[in-house]
Amino acid sequence: MTEGPPPEDPLEEEEASPRSPAGRLVIRFFLLPLLVVGTAVGIFLLFSLMTFERRSPRDYLSEVRGGTAGRRWQAAFELSRRIDP
């Protein structure tokens, strides 16, 4: 008969594990939610930068003078927001 390696004791595996139950709680309740929140904030900032327009009051004024009907009132509104102190 050939004998294989002796069965491992499950208690020895737990003692050899570098993570303690407290470490697992820290990862589960703090690091994972922090990772999720950080990812959500990063996505928000990315889309905010992608949709941000830098236009001067001069650009809005030229849009009011010569833009289409739909764009004129939007430009006028933005211009009034910039002028109002």
N, CA, C and O atoms as a GROMACS GRO file, in nm:
protein
  340
    1MET      N    1   0.082  -0.119   0.000
    1MET     CA    2   0.000   0.000   0.000
    1MET      C    3   0.086   0.125   0.000
    1MET      O    4   0.191   0.133   0.065
    2THR      N    5   0.039   0.222  -0.075
    2THR     CA    6   0.111   0.350  -0.075
    2THR      C    7   0.039   0.446   0.017
    2THR      O    8  -0.084   0.457   0.017
    3GLU      N    9   0.117   0.511   0.093
    3GLU     CA   10   0.059   0.608   0.186
    3GLU      C   11   0.082   0.748   0.133
    3GLU      O   12   0.194   0.784   0.096
    4GLY      N   13  -0.024   0.824   0.131
    4GLY     CA   14  -0.014   0.963   0.086
    4GLY      C   15   0.026   1.052   0.203
    4GLY      O   16   0.050   1.004   0.314
    5PRO      N   17   0.031   1.178   0.178
    5PRO     CA   18   0.064   1.269   0.288
    5PRO      C   19  -0.047   1.266   0.393
    5PRO      O   20  -0.164   1.244   0.360
    6PRO      N   21  -0.011   1.286   0.515
    6PRO     CA   22  -0.113   1.282   0.621
    6PRO      C   23  -0.212   1.397   0.602
    6PRO      O   24  -0.174   1.504   0.556
    7PRO      N   25  -0.338   1.375   0.637
    7PRO     CA   26  -0.436   1.483   0.624
    7PRO      C   27  -0.398   1.601   0.710
    7PRO      O   28  -0.352   1.586   0.823
    8GLU      N   29  -0.416   1.719   0.654
    8GLU     CA   30  -0.378   1.840   0.728
    8GLU      C   31  -0.485   1.874   0.831
    8GLU      O   32  -0.604   1.854   0.810
    9ASP      N   33  -0.439   1.923   0.940
    9ASP     CA   34  -0.527   1.962   1.049
    9ASP      C   35  -0.582   2.102   1.021
    9ASP      O   36  -0.503   2.194   1.001
   10PRO      N   37  -0.714   2.123   1.018
   10PRO     CA   38  -0.769   2.255   0.988
   10PRO      C   39  -0.728   2.361   1.089
   10PRO      O   40  -0.724   2.479   1.055
   11LEU      N   41  -0.699   2.323   1.212
   11LEU     CA   42  -0.658   2.421   1.312
   11LEU      C   43  -0.521   2.480   1.278
   11LEU      O   44  -0.496   2.597   1.303
   12GLU      N   45  -0.435   2.398   1.220
   12GLU     CA   46  -0.303   2.447   1.184
   12GLU      C   47  -0.312   2.550   1.071
   12GLU      O   48  -0.234   2.645   1.068
   13GLU      N   49  -0.407   2.533   0.979
   13GLU     CA   50  -0.424   2.628   0.870
   13GLU      C   51  -0.470   2.763   0.923
   13GLU      O   52  -0.424   2.867   0.874
   14GLU      N   53  -0.559   2.764   1.022
   14GLU     CA   54  -0.608   2.889   1.077
   14GLU      C   55  -0.497   2.964   1.149
   14GLU      O   56  -0.489   3.086   1.142
   15GLU      N   57  -0.412   2.892   1.219
   15GLU     CA   58  -0.303   2.956   1.290
   15GLU      C   59  -0.200   3.011   1.193
   15GLU      O   60  -0.138   3.113   1.222
   16ALA      N   61  -0.181   2.947   1.078
   16ALA     CA   62  -0.083   2.992   0.982
   16ALA      C   63  -0.135   3.108   0.897
   16ALA      O   64  -0.056   3.175   0.831
   17SER      N   65  -0.264   3.133   0.899
   17SER     CA   66  -0.323   3.241   0.820
   17SER      C   67  -0.277   3.376   0.873
   17SER      O   68  -0.286   3.400   0.994
   18PRO      N   69  -0.227   3.465   0.785
   18PRO     CA   70  -0.176   3.595   0.833
   18PRO      C   71  -0.288   3.692   0.871
   18PRO      O   72  -0.262   3.789   0.943
   19ARG      N   73  -0.408   3.670   0.825
   19ARG     CA   74  -0.518   3.762   0.855
   19ARG      C   75  -0.595   3.713   0.977
   19ARG      O   76  -0.633   3.597   0.988
   20SER      N   77  -0.616   3.805   1.067
   20SER     CA   78  -0.694   3.772   1.186
   20SER      C   79  -0.839   3.810   1.160
   20SER      O   80  -0.868   3.881   1.063
   21PRO      N   81  -0.931   3.766   1.244
   21PRO     CA   82  -1.071   3.808   1.225
   21PRO      C   83  -1.089   3.959   1.232
   21PRO      O   84  -1.173   4.015   1.162
   22ALA      N   85  -1.009   4.026   1.316
   22ALA     CA   86  -1.020   4.172   1.323
   22ALA      C   87  -0.974   4.236   1.192
   22ALA      O   88  -1.032   4.334   1.147
   23GLY      N   89  -0.871   4.180   1.131
   23GLY     CA   90  -0.823   4.232   1.003
   23GLY      C   91  -0.927   4.214   0.894
   23GLY      O   92  -0.943   4.301   0.808
   24ARG      N   93  -0.997   4.103   0.896
   24ARG     CA   94  -1.102   4.081   0.797
   24ARG      C   95  -1.217   4.179   0.816
   24ARG      O   96  -1.276   4.224   0.718
   25LEU      N   97  -1.249   4.213   0.942
   25LEU     CA   98  -1.354   4.311   0.968
   25LEU      C   99  -1.315   4.449   0.917
   25LEU      O  100  -1.397   4.521   0.861
   26VAL      N  101  -1.189   4.484   0.936
   26VAL     CA  102  -1.142   4.614   0.888
   26VAL      C  103  -1.154   4.620   0.737
   26VAL      O  104  -1.201   4.721   0.683
   27ILE      N  105  -1.114   4.516   0.669
   27ILE     CA  106  -1.124   4.513   0.524
   27ILE      C  107  -1.269   4.518   0.480
   27ILE      O  108  -1.304   4.592   0.388
   28ARG      N  109  -1.354   4.442   0.545
   28ARG     CA  110  -1.494   4.432   0.503
   28ARG      C  111  -1.571   4.560   0.528
   28ARG      O  112  -1.652   4.600   0.444
   29PHE      N  113  -1.549   4.626   0.642
   29PHE     CA  114  -1.633   4.740   0.679
   29PHE      C  115  -1.571   4.876   0.652
   29PHE      O  116  -1.642   4.976   0.657
   30PHE      N  117  -1.441   4.884   0.622
   30PHE     CA  118  -1.380   5.014   0.598
   30PHE      C  119  -1.314   5.024   0.462
   30PHE      O  120  -1.339   5.120   0.389
   31LEU      N  121  -1.232   4.930   0.426
   31LEU     CA  122  -1.157   4.942   0.302
   31LEU      C  123  -1.243   4.921   0.178
   31LEU      O  124  -1.229   4.995   0.081
   32LEU      N  125  -1.331   4.824   0.179
   32LEU     CA  126  -1.417   4.803   0.063
   32LEU      C  127  -1.514   4.919   0.040
   32LEU      O  128  -1.526   4.964  -0.074
   33PRO      N  129  -1.584   4.970   0.142
   33PRO     CA  130  -1.668   5.088   0.118
   33PRO      C  131  -1.587   5.210   0.076
   33PRO      O  132  -1.633   5.290  -0.005
   34LEU      N  133  -1.466   5.225   0.131
   34LEU     CA  134  -1.381   5.336   0.091
   34LEU      C  135  -1.343   5.324  -0.056
   34LEU      O  136  -1.339   5.424  -0.128
   35LEU      N  137  -1.317   5.204  -0.102
   35LEU     CA  138  -1.287   5.180  -0.242
   35LEU      C  139  -1.407   5.213  -0.331
   35LEU      O  140  -1.390   5.272  -0.437
   36VAL      N  141  -1.526   5.175  -0.288
   36VAL     CA  142  -1.647   5.203  -0.366
   36VAL      C  143  -1.673   5.354  -0.374
   36VAL      O  144  -1.703   5.406  -0.481
   37VAL      N  145  -1.660   5.423  -0.262
   37VAL     CA  146  -1.684   5.568  -0.259
   37VAL      C  147  -1.577   5.639  -0.343
   37VAL      O  148  -1.609   5.732  -0.417
   38GLY      N  149  -1.454   5.597  -0.332
   38GLY     CA  150  -1.348   5.659  -0.412
   38GLY      C  151  -1.370   5.641  -0.560
   38GLY      O  152  -1.346   5.733  -0.638
   39THR      N  153  -1.416   5.524  -0.600
   39THR     CA  154  -1.446   5.499  -0.741
   39THR      C  155  -1.562   5.588  -0.788
   39THR      O  156  -1.556   5.643  -0.897
   40ALA      N  157  -1.665   5.601  -0.706
   40ALA     CA  158  -1.781   5.684  -0.743
   40ALA      C  159  -1.741   5.831  -0.755
   40ALA      O  160  -1.784   5.899  -0.848
   41VAL      N  161  -1.659   5.880  -0.665
   41VAL     CA  162  -1.613   6.019  -0.671
   41VAL      C  163  -1.526   6.039  -0.795
   41VAL      O  164  -1.536   6.142  -0.862
   42GLY      N  165  -1.442   5.943  -0.825
   42GLY     CA  166  -1.357   5.953  -0.944
   42GLY      C  167  -1.438   5.959  -1.071
   42GLY      O  168  -1.407   6.038  -1.161
   43ILE      N  169  -1.542   5.877  -1.081
   43ILE     CA  170  -1.629   5.879  -1.200
   43ILE      C  171  -1.703   6.012  -1.209
   43ILE      O  172  -1.717   6.068  -1.318
   44PHE      N  173  -1.750   6.063  -1.096
   44PHE     CA  174  -1.819   6.192  -1.095
   44PHE      C  175  -1.726   6.303  -1.143
   44PHE      O  176  -1.766   6.386  -1.226
   45LEU      N  177  -1.604   6.306  -1.093
   45LEU     CA  178  -1.510   6.410  -1.134
   45LEU      C  179  -1.473   6.397  -1.282
   45LEU      O  180  -1.458   6.498  -1.351
   46LEU      N  181  -1.459   6.275  -1.329
   46LEU     CA  182  -1.427   6.253  -1.469
   46LEU      C  183  -1.537   6.309  -1.559
   46LEU      O  184  -1.507   6.380  -1.656
   47PHE      N  185  -1.662   6.278  -1.530
   47PHE     CA  186  -1.772   6.328  -1.612
   47PHE      C  187  -1.791   6.478  -1.594
   47PHE      O  188  -1.832   6.546  -1.689
   48SER      N  189  -1.762   6.532  -1.477
   48SER     CA  190  -1.772   6.677  -1.458
   48SER      C  191  -1.670   6.750  -1.544
   48SER      O  192  -1.701   6.852  -1.606
   49LEU      N  193  -1.549   6.698  -1.549
   49LEU     CA  194  -1.447   6.761  -1.633
   49LEU      C  195  -1.478   6.747  -1.781
   49LEU      O  196  -1.445   6.835  -1.860
   50MET      N  197  -1.540   6.637  -1.819
   50MET     CA  198  -1.572   6.616  -1.960
   50MET      C  199  -1.681   6.711  -2.009
   50MET      O  200  -1.680   6.751  -2.125
   51THR      N  201  -1.775   6.748  -1.922
   51THR     CA  202  -1.887   6.832  -1.963
   51THR      C  203  -1.870   6.979  -1.928
   51THR      O  204  -1.959   7.059  -1.957
   52PHE      N  205  -1.759   7.016  -1.868
   52PHE     CA  206  -1.737   7.154  -1.827
   52PHE      C  207  -1.700   7.239  -1.948
   52PHE      O  208  -1.609   7.204  -2.023
   53GLU      N  209  -1.770   7.351  -1.965
   53GLU     CA  210  -1.740   7.444  -2.074
   53GLU      C  211  -1.685   7.573  -2.017
   53GLU      O  212  -1.739   7.628  -1.921
   54ARG      N  213  -1.579   7.620  -2.075
   54ARG     CA  214  -1.520   7.747  -2.033
   54ARG      C  215  -1.553   7.850  -2.140
   54ARG      O  216  -1.489   7.856  -2.245
   55ARG      N  217  -1.652   7.930  -2.111
   55ARG     CA  218  -1.692   8.033  -2.206
   55ARG      C  219  -1.690   8.167  -2.136
   55ARG      O  220  -1.728   8.178  -2.019
   56SER      N  221  -1.647   8.267  -2.207
   56SER     CA  222  -1.641   8.402  -2.152
   56SER      C  223  -1.773   8.474  -2.180
   56SER      O  224  -1.852   8.429  -2.262
   57PRO      N  225  -1.796   8.586  -2.112
   57PRO     CA  226  -1.916   8.666  -2.141
   57PRO      C  227  -1.919   8.713  -2.288
   57PRO      O  228  -2.027   8.728  -2.345
   58ARG      N  229  -1.804   8.736  -2.347
   58ARG     CA  230  -1.798   8.776  -2.488
   58ARG      C  231  -1.853   8.664  -2.578
   58ARG      O  232  -1.921   8.692  -2.677
   59ASP      N  233  -1.823   8.537  -2.543
   59ASP     CA  234  -1.876   8.424  -2.620
   59ASP      C  235  -2.028   8.416  -2.609
   59ASP      O  236  -2.097   8.390  -2.707
   60TYR      N  237  -2.079   8.439  -2.486
   60TYR     CA  238  -2.224   8.437  -2.467
   60TYR      C  239  -2.292   8.550  -2.544
   60TYR      O  240  -2.400   8.531  -2.601
   61LEU      N  241  -2.229   8.667  -2.545
   61LEU     CA  242  -2.288   8.781  -2.615
   61LEU      C  243  -2.293   8.756  -2.766
   61LEU      O  244  -2.391   8.791  -2.830
   62SER      N  245  -2.190   8.697  -2.820
   62SER     CA  246  -2.193   8.666  -2.964
   62SER      C  247  -2.297   8.559  -2.994
   62SER      O  248  -2.356   8.560  -3.102
   63GLU      N  249  -2.320   8.467  -2.901
   63GLU     CA  250  -2.424   8.366  -2.920
   63GLU      C  251  -2.563   8.429  -2.915
   63GLU      O  252  -2.652   8.388  -2.989
   64VAL      N  253  -2.583   8.528  -2.828
   64VAL     CA  254  -2.712   8.598  -2.820
   64VAL      C  255  -2.738   8.674  -2.950
   64VAL      O  256  -2.851   8.677  -2.998
   65ARG      N  257  -2.635   8.734  -3.004
   65ARG     CA  258  -2.652   8.813  -3.126
   65ARG      C  259  -2.677   8.728  -3.250
   65ARG      O  260  -2.755   8.768  -3.336
   66GLY      N  261  -2.612   8.613  -3.261
   66GLY     CA  262  -2.622   8.542  -3.388
   66GLY      C  263  -2.656   8.395  -3.380
   66GLY      O  264  -2.646   8.325  -3.480
   67GLY      N  265  -2.694   8.346  -3.266
   67GLY     CA  266  -2.723   8.204  -3.253
   67GLY      C  267  -2.864   8.169  -3.294
   67GLY      O  268  -2.944   8.257  -3.329
   68THR      N  269  -2.895   8.042  -3.290
   68THR     CA  270  -3.031   7.998  -3.319
   68THR      C  271  -3.122   8.035  -3.203
   68THR      O  272  -3.075   8.073  -3.096
   69ALA      N  273  -3.252   8.023  -3.224
   69ALA     CA  274  -3.349   8.065  -3.122
   69ALA      C  275  -3.331   7.987  -2.993
   69ALA      O  276  -3.340   8.044  -2.884
   70GLY      N  277  -3.306   7.859  -3.003
   70GLY     CA  278  -3.291   7.778  -2.883
   70GLY      C  279  -3.163   7.808  -2.806
   70GLY      O  280  -3.161   7.803  -2.683
   71ARG      N  281  -3.058   7.841  -2.878
   71ARG     CA  282  -2.931   7.870  -2.813
   71ARG      C  283  -2.924   8.013  -2.760
   71ARG      O  284  -2.850   8.040  -2.666
   72ARG      N  285  -3.001   8.105  -2.821
   72ARG     CA  286  -2.995   8.244  -2.778
   72ARG      C  287  -3.043   8.264  -2.636
   72ARG      O  288  -2.977   8.331  -2.557
   73TRP      N  289  -3.157   8.204  -2.602
   73TRP     CA  290  -3.208   8.226  -2.466
   73TRP      C  291  -3.119   8.159  -2.363
   73TRP      O  292  -3.105   8.210  -2.252
   74GLN      N  293  -3.059   8.046  -2.397
   74GLN     CA  294  -2.966   7.982  -2.304
   74GLN      C  295  -2.843   8.069  -2.282
   74GLN      O  296  -2.796   8.085  -2.170
   75ALA      N  297  -2.790   8.124  -2.391
   75ALA     CA  298  -2.674   8.212  -2.379
   75ALA      C  299  -2.708   8.338  -2.301
   75ALA      O  300  -2.628   8.386  -2.222
   76ALA      N  301  -2.829   8.392  -2.323
   76ALA     CA  302  -2.872   8.511  -2.250
   76ALA      C  303  -2.883   8.481  -2.101
   76ALA      O  304  -2.845   8.564  -2.017
   77PHE      N  305  -2.935   8.365  -2.068
   77PHE     CA  306  -2.946   8.328  -1.927
   77PHE      C  307  -2.808   8.314  -1.862
   77PHE      O  308  -2.786   8.365  -1.752
   78GLU      N  309  -2.717   8.247  -1.930
   78GLU     CA  310  -2.581   8.231  -1.877
   78GLU      C  311  -2.510   8.366  -1.866
   78GLU      O  312  -2.436   8.390  -1.771
   79LEU      N  313  -2.533   8.453  -1.963
   79LEU     CA  314  -2.473   8.587  -1.959
   79LEU      C  315  -2.527   8.666  -1.841
   79LEU      O  316  -2.452   8.736  -1.774
   80SER      N  317  -2.657   8.655  -1.815
   80SER     CA  318  -2.714   8.727  -1.700
   80SER      C  319  -2.660   8.673  -1.568
   80SER      O  320  -2.644   8.748  -1.472
   81ARG      N  321  -2.632   8.545  -1.562
   81ARG     CA  322  -2.573   8.488  -1.441
   81ARG      C  323  -2.430   8.536  -1.420
   81ARG      O  324  -2.388   8.555  -1.306
   82ARG      N  325  -2.355   8.554  -1.528
   82ARG     CA  326  -2.218   8.602  -1.518
   82ARG      C  327  -2.212   8.750  -1.480
   82ARG      O  328  -2.125   8.791  -1.404
   83ILE      N  329  -2.304   8.829  -1.532
   83ILE     CA  330  -2.302   8.973  -1.507
   83ILE      C  331  -2.352   9.005  -1.367
   83ILE      O  332  -2.300   9.096  -1.303
   84ASP      N  333  -2.452   8.933  -1.318
   84ASP     CA  334  -2.511   8.959  -1.187
   84ASP      C  335  -2.408   8.933  -1.077
   84ASP      O  336  -2.355   8.822  -1.065
   85PRO      N  337  -2.379   9.037  -0.994
   85PRO     CA  338  -2.278   9.018  -0.887
   85PRO      C  339  -2.324   8.939  -0.772
   85PRO      O  340  -2.249   8.917  -0.678
   0.00000   0.00000   0.00000
